[in-house]
C-alpha cells in the first residue's frame, strides 16, 4: 500500500487509514481486534480514534471505549510500534466529555494522560483537536455558520495557550505531532503562523469530511494543504455509507448506521439520493465497484494524505481494502467532475 508524508513530521502514513468510531458499539472488541490485524496485514499503518468514540449514538457511558479496545489489542499483541496512532481531544460543546469545556492548557495534559492510559501505551503519534473552540463549518453548519461573533484576539490567545501546552507534551514524549479536525483555512493558517513564531508544534494534518458528496475542501483548504504541506485526512469518504448504494430507494439495512441514526448526521437530505445515483451510474457504466471507485477517487486528490474509512464488519473491511488495486481512468474522472457540477453540495 502506498504511503504519503504526514506533513513535515518525517512520518509516512498509508493511503488508507482504519477508523474506529464503531469500536465498542456496532463493532465488538473481538471483531475490532481481528480488523486491526487484517488492516495491518494489508499494509495499513495508520489507525485513527478519539476520546469520544464510539459514536452513533454518543453516550457518556461509552466515552473512551474505542481507545480502550485499541489498548487491549496493544496489551495482547505488543505491536504498538507497528503503526501510526492518531487520536483526538474533544472540545467545546461536547457535553458528554468534561461537560463541554473548551480545549485549553487546563485540559490538554490530563486529557492526553487519560488517552494514554486507555490506549495502554506511552505515546501518541498524531494528537488532533476534534474541532475548534470557536465553532466550525463542518457537519452541515456551513449553511448558517456566522463567524462575525468571534473575538479574534481571544481566539489567538487560546491558540497560543494550547500550542504551549502541546509543546510540553511533545517535550515529555507523550505526543509526536499535532493535527486539526473540522478546521477552516483561516484557523489552520493561524495555527501555522503561531507555530512559525515558536509557540509550539506545527500542524501536520487536517481531518475534515471529504467525499464525492462533500467537497468543501476543494478550494481554499486545498490550496493551503498543497502550499503548507498540511494534508487532508478525509473522514466519511463513503458518505456514511451512502456511496455504497445501500440506502437507495428508501432501503435501511438492519444494523446499518441509518438504522441507528436515521438522519445520518444531516446527510439524509432530499437531493443526496439523486447525487448518489449519478455516481452509482458512473461505476456501473465502467464496471467498477462504487466503494472502490469512491476510495480510489480520494487518492487522486493532490491534497490527500489518507482516507479514513470505518467498517462495522470484517467483510466490509476486506472489501474496502481492495480499493487500492483500482486506478481511475481519465474518462471516469471526467464523468465524476460532470456529476459533481450537476449535484453540488447535496447535503
N, C-alpha and C positions, 0 to 999 in steps of 0.2 A: 504494500500500500504506500502511495506517495506521501511524502511529508513536506511540510512548509514551515518557515521560520515563525516562531511566536514572538512577534515584534522584534526588538533588538536584544532579547534576553539570552540568545545563544541556544535556547531550546528549540527543538523542532517537533511538531505535532502531526499526527496522521490526518489525512484529508477528511476522514470521518471521526466523530467523537461520540462516545457512548454516553447518552443521557440517562439519568437515574431517577427522575421525578416520580416514577410509579413504584419505586422500590419501597415496600412496606405497606402498600395498599393493593393495587392491582397486580403487582408482582411480588411473590413471596421471597423470603430470604434465600431459600434453597434455589429457587428459579433464578434469582438475581446472581447468585454465585456462579451458576452454570453460564449465564450470559457473559459475565466478566471473563471467565475462562475462554469462552468461544470468541469474544471480541479480540482479546489479546492474541489468541492463536491465529486469527485472521489478519493480524498486522496493525490493529488499532493500538495506539499507545497513549490515548488521551481519554479521560473519563471526567465528566462534569457532574457536580452535585451542588447542594446548597443546604444551609442550616434549616430552612423552612420546609424542605422536602420530606415526605411525599406530599403531593397536591392532589386535587380532584377527589374529594374536597380538601381544603386546608383546615386542619383541626389542631388545637393546642396539644392534644394527647399524642399526636404523631410527629410533631416538630422534631427534626433531627434524626428521624428513623432511617432515612436513606443513608446518611453519613454512618450511622451505626452498622448498617448492613455492609457497607464497604469496610468498616472497621473489623467486623468479624471475618471477612474474607482475608484481610491483611493478617490477622492473628492466625488464621488457619493455614495460609499458604506461605507467609513470609515474603511475599512478592511486591511489597510496596515500591521498591525501586525499579520495577519493570515498566512503569508507565508514568505519565504526567497527570497529576491530580489537580483539578480545579474545584473550588467551592466558593460560596458567596455569603456575604454579610447582609442580612435583611435590614431594611431602613424604615424611614418614617411612613406611617400608615399601615404597617403590617401589625395589626393589633394582637395577633397570636404570639408575636415574638417581642419580648421586652415592652409590651403594651404600646407598641408603635413608636418607640423612641427613635429619633434620628441618628444616623451614623455620625460618630464623633470620636475624639480621643477618649471620651469617657466610656465608650462601648467597645472599641476595637480590640484591645488587649484581651479582655475577658471573653469576647466572642471567638477570637482566634483560638484561645486555650480550650474553650468548650468544644469547638470543632475538632481540634487535635485529639482530645480525649475520646470523642465519639468515633473518630476515624482510626484510633489506636495506632497513631504514627507520630513522628516528631517534626514533620514539616509539610507544608502545602506548597505546591509548585506555583499555582496561579490563584491569588486571592482577589475576588471580584466584589465590587459594591453592586448589590442587586438592582438598585435604581436610585436616582438622585433624590436627595432630601427635598429639593425644590419642586419636585414633580417631574413628569415625563410625558412625551407624546405617544408612548407605546400603549398597547392594549386598548386600541380604539379611542384613546383620549385625544388623538390628533385632530379629531373633528371639532373639538371645543376647547382644547388647552390654551390658556391665555397666560403668557409669560410676563405680562405687564405688572403683576403683583410681586415679582421677585425683587429682592433687595440685593443689588449686585455686590456690595461690599460685604454683606453678611454671608453671601454665598462663597465669595473668595476667602473670607476669613475661615469659614468651615473647611474649605478645601485645604488650606494651609495647615490647619489643625489636624486634619485626617492624614495628610501626607507625612507629617512629622511623626504621628503615631504609627503609621505603616513602616516608616524607616526604622523605627525602634524594633518592630517585628522582624524586619529584614536583618538588622544587626544581630538580633537574638538567634537567628536561624530558623524562625518559625515559618516564614514565607520567603519565596524566591522572587516572585514577580507580582505585579498589580494589574488588575483589569477592571473594566467598567461593564455595566449592563444597563440596557434601556436608556442609554445616554443620547445626547444630541451633539451636533457638530460644535456648537458654541461651548458646551460643557466640556467636551473632550479637549478642545483647543486650550481651555483654561487649565485643565489638569496638566497638559503637556507643558504649557508656559511656566507654570509654577515648579514643575519638576526641573526644567531647564535653569530655573533660578536657584536650584539646590535645595528645594523644600522637601524632597522625598523621591520615591521610586517613580520611574517613567511609566506611563500607561503602555501596556503591551498589546491589549486587545479590547474589542468592544463586543459584548454579547447582546445582540438585538434580534428581534424577529425578522426572518427573511425567507421568502419562498416565491414560487411563481405567482402566488396570490397576494403577497405582501412585499412590495418593492420600495418602501420608503427610503431604504438605504442607498438607492441608486444615484442620488445627486450629491449634496454637499458632504455627507459622510463618506461616500465612495472616494471623493477627491482627497479628503483628509486621510483616509486609510492608505491610499497609494503614496501620498507625499510624505507621510509621517511614519510609515511602517507600523501602523496600528490596524491589524487585520480584523475582519469580521468573524466572530464565532456565531454562526447562524442557528438560532433556535426555531423550532417548528418548521423545518424545511419541507415537511409534508403537509403543512397547513392543518395541524392537529388531526391528520388522517383524511381530511377532505380530498387531497390529491390522489389518494388511493382509489377513489371512486366508490368506497363502501357506503357512503351516505347519500348517494344519488337516489332519486325517485322516492325520497322520504324514508329510506332504509335506516334502521338504527340497530346494528348488530348487538347481540347480548354481550355484555362485558366491555363494550367499546367506551371510549371517553364520552361520546354523546349520550350514552345510556346513563351516565353518571352526571354529566354537566351538559344539559340539552342545548344551551346557547353557545357552547364551545368558546367561552370567554369572549363573546361578542362576534365570533366568526360566522355563526349561523345567521345569515343575512339574505335578503331577497335576491341579490344579484350573484351571490357566490356560486350557486349551483350551475348557472349558465357559464360562468368562467371555468369552473372545473370541467364541464362538458367539453369546452373548447380544447383544453389540454388533453383530456382523455381521447378526443378525436385525433389529435396530432399523434399521440402514442400509438393508437390503433392503426392509423394510416401507414406508419413506418414500422409496424411490427415490434414496438417497444413496450416493455412493462412500464406503467405510469410511475411506479415507485422508483424504478431505476432511472427513468427519464428525469424526474424531479430532482433527485440527488445528484445525478450527473450534470445537470444544468448548473447547480450550485458551484460545482468545481470549475466551471468556465468563467466565473466572475473574477475579475482581476484583483479585487479587494478581499477575496475569500481566504480565510485562514483555515477554518474547519467547519463542517456542518454537523451540528449536534442532533442526533436522532435518538428517539426512545423506542423501546419495543416492549410491549406488555408480555409477549410470549416469545419463546425460543424460536418458533417458526418465523415470526415477524423479523426477528434479529437476523436470522440466516438469510432471509430473502433480501433485506436491505443491504447486507454486506456484499451481495453480488453486483450492486450498482457500480462498484469501482471498475468492473470489467467493461463498462459501456463508455464510449466516447461519442458525443453527439455530432452529427454531420452539420455542415453549414446550412443545408436545406431545413433541417429540423430547427436549428437556432433561429432562422429567419421566420419560420412559421410561429415559433414561440413569441418572437417580438411582435408579430402581427396580432396574435391573440391578446397580448398584453395591451396593445393600443386599443383593441376593441373592448377589453374588460379591465380597465384600470381601477385599482383600489376597490375591489368588490366587497370589502368589509371594513 
